[in-house]
């Protein structure tokens, strides 16, 4: 009897797996659109379906910042913004939405073809892992955190971008200094 139950359970699992293979892919958290503006090294605006404008914060990363009050910028602020512009402006992207931030922006991983743009920004030394992600990685998608940490380590070893800038402080600390 146990053998028959196991066979039946395996058959049910195989039927469920086979039927799911033909189902529509899960796309509820994916947003397609064209990048129309770059605000800085980790924020962009895209035009989605129906011409809707969507502001996107690149998830899990932090790029050199600008203090809106004083106009002071961090080292490589302009270069970081330029890099994101070169990688994405006027290009079709897919955003994997991971939620939204306190400003109503979509927090997402940006993809062009198979390239993760968030990862590219970190790999080039134009952004770093966002401090809250670093402090509490278990709250975030483990695979993305692992990949971003690896990319950051490579950029640090190579002295790329922010990791070669003298006196560099994280954007997280920079913003707190200027409040």
N, C-alpha and C positions, 0 to 999 in steps of 0.2 A: 504493500500500500504506500509506503514512504517513497519508493521508487516512482510510482505513478504520479504522486503529488509533485515530486521534483520535476519530472518530465513536463507535467502540465504547467507548472510555474515558469519553466524555461520557455515553453511554447508561447505562453501569454506575453512574456517579456520580449520575445523575438517579434511577435505580431505588433506590439506597441512600438518597438524600435523601427520596424519597417514602415509603419504608417506615419511615424514622425519624420522619416526621411523624405517623404513626399509633401509634407506640410510646408506652408509658407515660412521662410526664415523669420526669426524674431527680430523685428525692426522697430519696435516701439520706442527705443531710446536712441535711434539713429536719425540724424537730421542732414539732409542734403542741401547744398546751396553753393553760391559763388561768393568768394570773399571780395568785398567792395571797399573796405577801409581797415587800416591798422591804427590802433590807438597808441600802442607801445609794444614792448617785446613779449607780452603775454596776453594781449587783448585785441580782438578783431571784431569786425562787423561783417556779417554775411547776409546775402539776400536769399531767403528760403522760398518755399512754395508760395505762390500768390503774391510775390514781390514783398513779402514780409521781411523786415529788417530784424536781424537777431544778433545781439551782442554776445560774444563768446569769450569767456575767461579760460585760457588754456589750463586745464586741470593739473594739479599736483606740482606745478612749477611756478617760479617767481623770477622775474627778469628785473634788471636794473630799473630804478624808478625815478620819477620826477616829483618834487614837492610843489604842489599846485599853488601854495601860498607864496613861497619865495622864488620859485622858478629854478631852484637848485636841482641839478641832476646828478645821479650817480655816475661813476666811470662806466663807460660803454653803454649808456642809456640809448644814445642815438644809433650806435652800431647794432644793438640788440633789436631795436625797432626796425632798422633797415633790413636786418637778416630775416625777421618774420615777414616783412613786406616782400622781399625777394622770393621767399619760399611759398607764399600763399596768395598775394594780391592778384585779383582777376582770374583765379583758378577755382575749379570746381572741387569742393571738399565734402567729406563725410565727417560729421561730428558724432562721436559716441557721447551722448549726454550722461553725465554722472550726477546730475542734479542742478541746482542753481545756488548762486551765492547771495549775500545780504543785499546786493545792489540789483538783483533781478537778472543778472547775466546767467546764461547757460554755462555751467562748468563742464568742459568736455575735452576729450582727446580728439585731436584734429588729424585726419588722414587724407593724404593725396595718394591715390593708388594704394600701394602697400606701405607707404612711408608714414610713420607716426611723427608728426611735426613737433609735438611736445618734446619727444625724445631727441629730435634733431637739434632743437634749441639748446638742450642741455649738453648734448654731445659736442656742439660747436663752442661751448663755454659762454653762450649768450643768455643762459638762465641756469638756475639751480633748483634743487628740490625745495618745495615750499616748506618752511619751517614747521608748521603744524603736522605735516605729513611725516617729516623727519622725527618729530618728537613722539608721535603716536601712530606708527605705520600700520598697526593692526586694524585701525578704523577704515583703511583704504584698500583698494584692490591690490592684492599681494603681488601679482605678476607685474603690474605697472610700476609699483614701488621698487621692486627688485631691478627691473630694467632701467629705470631712471637713476637709481643709485649706481649701477654699473656704468652708465653713460657719464655720470658726474665724476666718478672715480677716474675714468679715462681722460676726461677733460682736465681734471686737476693734475694728473701725472704729466700731461702734455703742456701744462701751463696755458691752456687755450682760453681766450676771451677773459672773462672776469677773474679766472684763476691766475692770470698773469698780471692783473692790474694792481698796482701798488695802493695800499690803504683800502682795499675793497672790503666793504661790510655787506652783509646780506640785505636785500631789499626789505625784509621783515624788520630788521634792526633800524634801517634807514627811516622807515615810516614811523617807527616809535620815537625816534630821536626828534622828529619834526612835528610832533603833535602838540 
